[in-house]
Amino acid sequence: MSSRILSAALVGVDAALVEVEADIAQGLPNFTVVGLPDASVQESRERVRAALRNADLGFPRTRLTVNLAPADLKKEGPGFDVPIAVALLESAGVLPAAREPALFVGELALDGMVRPVPGALAIARLAATAGIKTLFVPEANAGQAALVAGPAVIPVRDLRSLAAHLTGKTPIPPATVSAAVPHAPDHAGEDDFAHIRGQEHAKRALEIAAAGGHNVLLSGPPGSGKTLLARAIPGILPAFTLPEALEATQIHGVAGTLPPDAALLSRRPFRSPHHTASGAALVGGGSTPRPGEVSLAHRGVLFLDEFPEFNRTALEALRQPLEDGSVTVSRAAGTLRFPARFLLVAAQNPCPCGWHGDPSGRCDCPATMVDRYRRKVSGPLLDRIDLHVEVPRMPIEKLAAETDAEPSSAVRARVEAARAVQTARFVGTPIVTNSEMTSRQAKLHCALDADGKRLIAAAVERLKLSARAWSRVLKVARTIADLSGSGGVASAHVAEALQYRMRVE
């Protein structure tokens, strides 16, 4: 006898349907799994064998063949344990054949318990798109899978309860989860703007960056507060919208970095890889490509401390995601696209010793060494960074001040108001922030008055701005106008935007 049920394989951050076919034939006891399975899928034979026996469901002592179709799609991970077990039980007549298509995923423990698997949200979205009415997932994944409207999500605790449900003896009630939009977290700790003394110019730049999704480079001596400023940015970002939260949750679910017992990400991601990270770690890769840091930071913040110390090749790989909001990874097995719309915050010292330009005169780096240090980051990459901000050493008078500065909550309120203006501006499009505007949209929404045109024309000539830099100045000016509540872009907005293009020397 043979049976056929549905399961799913992860491909990038999405899922693809897989048919699990089981055949029981006469012959010496043998258990074969075909269909391009990896080692973890091959090992499912022993897990399924032990789980069926320990669940008192019996294991056929004959020739067993399981095929995972399509055969040209590589199958990875232990998520095929449950569908293989169900297919074998159907073939043996222990379970009735399903009347309507249902999709099964889950890893089996040797005692028959069902363990969670990565990518539950991606699999649930696949089931909804394919019109599958019922989705059987591990109990720990049910909350995440139930976020997707459409299929009934059945939480499976163990093989015994699954068999009782499929035979109609003890039905398992579907999981129900309220997909509420996460609220902005309270940042009352050390990462609040209120506890950062001075640096008003840098705080203003970060407010603009958060409001319009613009990339920032912080440059200053050691201990000036660059890292503290970067870590405070999540506190001024608006709360996730539900589509953004679902998108980020799907990426982290596939990558296996979702917090335990979290059905939905409640905070925007903040990723801070070490400067020894490789190009594959940053943009994604591997023999079977997996999401990298730029994708894990999707709709959040990617903080690169000690910016010039990163491998030059790894940094150059950031060009595509910074420009397109996605990254394409090509391997012999195929080409995958990962979303990567993040806010880049980079921090660097002005020279190897860190004190170049400081009034104390502590820098003893030769000019050639300073120039070589700065050239570690290429011009085309710097051109993609909208805000170049100097973070000077704070005098003791400001550091010792007892009064708190403006709190992150107040800054976040202005950022949320500016984001609301952008949401209304780009309604009906996939664009979320001003930084994502195309050239045509920038021309439409960043129209300048006569003074603004003269100012930016002079700046292009004096600062030798590229066409990309000119466009980014306009987008930053549009964000500054949104923060001020102005419908148009005035020359004052352009002037403030231009000061952030003057790179720290």
C-alpha positions, 0 to 999 in steps of 0.5 A: 500500500502507498499514501501521499501527504503534504509537508514543506521545505524551507527555501531561503525565507520562504517555504515550498510544498513537498509531497511525502509518499510512503510505500509498503511492499513485501520483502526483507525489512528495510527503510529507505528515504529518497528525494535528495534528503540531507543527513538530518532527513536520513536520520529521521528513519531512526527517530520515526522507528523509535517514536512509533514503537514508543507511542504504541502505534507499531512499526511495519516490519517490511520493505518501506520506501519514502519519497520526498517530491520534488526530487530535485529540491534539497530537503534539510532539517528534521521537520519531515519526521512527523509527515513521514510517520503519518504517511507510514501509518496511513500506508499501514492502515493504522490511520485513515486517508485524509479526506482533504489536503493537510500539511504536516511538519514537526520533529520527533523525539524518540518517545513520540513527543513532537519538537518545534521546527524553524520557519513555522510562519513561512510554512503557514503562509505557504499553506494559506497561499496553496489553499490548504485547510488544515496545518499540523504543527508542533505545539510550540510553533502553533502560536506563530503559525496561527498568525496567518489567516486561512488554515486551521492550525492544529497544535501537536504535542505527541504522536499519540494525540495526533493519531487520536485526532486523525482517527476522530477519537479525541479531536485537538482544538485549533490554536487561536492567537490574537495578532496584535500590533506590538507596542513600542518598548519602554527604554527607560534604562541606560540606552535612553537619550535622557541619560546621554550627556551632550551630543545634541548635534548627533542626537538630532542626526539620529532623530532624522535617521530614525524618521526617514530610514537614513544611514548614519556614520558616527565618527569620533574619539574613543569614549565619546559616546558613539556606541551608546548613541547607536544603542539608544536608536531602537528607543526612538524608532516607532513600533512595528506595524503588523506587516513589518512584524510578520516579515521580520518574524518570518526571517528570524523564524527561518534563521532559528534566531527567534526568541523562545516562546515568541510568536511575534517579534515585539521589538525592532531587531538590533544587530551588532556583528563583530568586525571579524564577521565575514561577507557571508555572515553579513549578507548571507550565504553558505552551501545552502544560503541562509539569511545574514546580518543584513536580513536579520536586521530587516526593518531594524538597526544594523550597527557596525562598530569599528567600521574600518576594521571590517574586511574590505570585501565584506563591507563592499558586499553591503552596497547592494542591500543599501541600495536595493533593500534586498540581497541576492545570493547565488550558489550552484544550487540556485539563487535566493533573494533575502529582504534587507531593508535596515537602518545602517549605523556605523561608528569609527575613530578618525584615525588608528589612535582615535584622537585625530582632530581632538583639541588635546593634541594627543594624536601622533599618527602620521598623515599617511597613516590617517589617510590609509586608515580612512581609505579602508572604507571605499568612496562608493560605500560612504556615498550610500551613507546619508548622514556623516556625524562628528561625535566629539569628546564631551567636556567634564562640565556636561558629563557631570550635569545632573539634569537629564536630557530630552527622553527617548519617548519625546523624540520617538513621538516626533519620529512617529508623527513624521512616519505618519506623514510618510505613510500617508504620502506613500499609501498604496506603495511598498515604500515605508520611509523617505529613504526608499523613494525612487528618483521619480518619487523624489522629484515629485515629493522633494520639489525645492523653492528657488532658494533651495535650488540655488543652495543645492546647486552651489553645494553640488559644485563645491562639495563635488556631490555625485548624482546619488549624493544629490538625491540622498540630500533631497530625501534627507531634506524631505525628512527634515521638513516632515519633522518640522511639519512643513508641506514643502522642502524649504532652503533651511531644510536643504541647508541642514541636510547638506551639513551632514554630507560634509564628511569629518576630516 
